[in-house]
Amino acid sequence: MVLFVVFVTTLVYVMSKALGLSAFGTAGIALIFAGLMSIGSYYYSDKLVLATTGARPATKKEFPDYYRTVENLSIGAGLPMPKIYVINDPSPNAFATGRDPKHAVVAATTGLLGMMKESELEGVIAHELSHIKNYDIRLMGILAILVGFVVILSDLFIRATFFSRSDRNQGGAIFLIIAIVLAILSPIAAMLIQTAVSRKREFLADASGVLLTRYPEGLASALEKLRNDHTPPKTASNATAHLFIENPFEHKKVKNFFTGLFNTHPPLDERIKILRNM
C-alpha cells in the first residue's frame, strides 16, 4: 500500500508536468488522495465488490445446503462463519472477499449452487474459506481497487492530453513523452502484478481447501464442471475476475508465455492434475 501511494504520486507528478500544471501541488493532492484510496480499499473493498457483482444475502431457508456447507466447514477450519451471499447468475462461480476472517464474505452464483453435488460444493467452499484463512481476501480486494484506480488515472491523462495546450518547451515535451509511456505501461504493469499474485494464491487455496475436506476429488470434480461449462457471466467484470474460483471470462487455451502472463488463474487442467496427484 505504501508503494502504491509512492507510485501514484510519482505518476501524477510526471503527468502534471506534461500537462503544464503545478506538479508539486497536484502531486501533493494525489498523495493525499492515494492514501485515502488505500485506506478506503482496506475497509470497503468487500462492499464495492458485492455491489459490483449484484450479490445479495443468502438465507438459510432459501439455500439450506449452501448455508449448512459454509457453516460446517467454517467450524472445521476454526474460522468465524462468514456472511453468505448469492449472485443471480447462471454462470457457475464463487468468490470470497473481505479484509480479515472476522469481516469476510463468501458468495456463489445460482448457476454453481444448482450444478454442484454435495462433495463438489464442499470442495468449492473449502477453497473459498482457505482464501479467507490465508488472508488472500484482503490482498486481492485491495489489488482490485488499486489497479482500477491506476487504470482510471491513466485513462484521464490520455483524455486530458487532447485538450491541453500544444505549445510546450523542450522540458515539457520530454515530460509529455515520459507521461504517455507511463500512462500506457502503468495499467499493464499493475495488471501483471495482480494476475501473478492471483495465480499463486489460487494454487495455495486449492491445497489448503483439500487439507480442510481431506477429499481432493471433490474440488477436482467441481473444477471439471467449471471447465466444461461455457455459460457467459452476467455480473462479473475484469476488475473482479481475479477474485473468483475460476476466471469467468477464460474459456480459451493459453497458447504462449506472453498471453499466460495476463491470466488471473492457473489453467484448470493443471489445477485438476495437481489435485488428483495429491
Sequence and secondary structure as in RCSB ss.txt:
>XXXX:A:sequence
MVLFVVFVTTLVYVMSKALGLSAFGTAGIALIFAGLMSIGSYYYSDKLVLATTGARPATKKEFPDYYRTVENLSI
GAGLPMPKIYVINDPSPNAFATGRDPKHAVVAATTGLLGMMKESELEGVIAHELSHIKNYDIRLMGILAILVGFV
VILSDLFIRATFFSRSDRNQGGAIFLIIAIVLAILSPIAAMLIQTAVSRKREFLADASGVLLTRYPEGLASALEK
LRNDHTPPKTASNATAHLFIENPFEHKKVKNFFTGLFNTHPPLDERIKILRNM
>XXXX:A:secstr
 HHHHHHHHHHHHHHHHHHTS HHHHHHHHHHHHHHHHHHHHHHHHHHHHHHHT EE  TTT HHHHHHHHHHHH
HHT    EEEEE  SS  EEEEESSGGGEEEEEEHHHHHH  HHHHHHHHHHHHHHHHTTHHHHHHHHHHHHHHH
HHHHHHHHHHHTTS S   HHHHHHHHHHHHHHHHHHHHHHHHHHHHHHHHHHHHHHHHHHHHS HHHHHHHHHH
HHH     SS  TTTGGGBSS TT  S   SHHHHHT SS  HHHHHHHHHT 
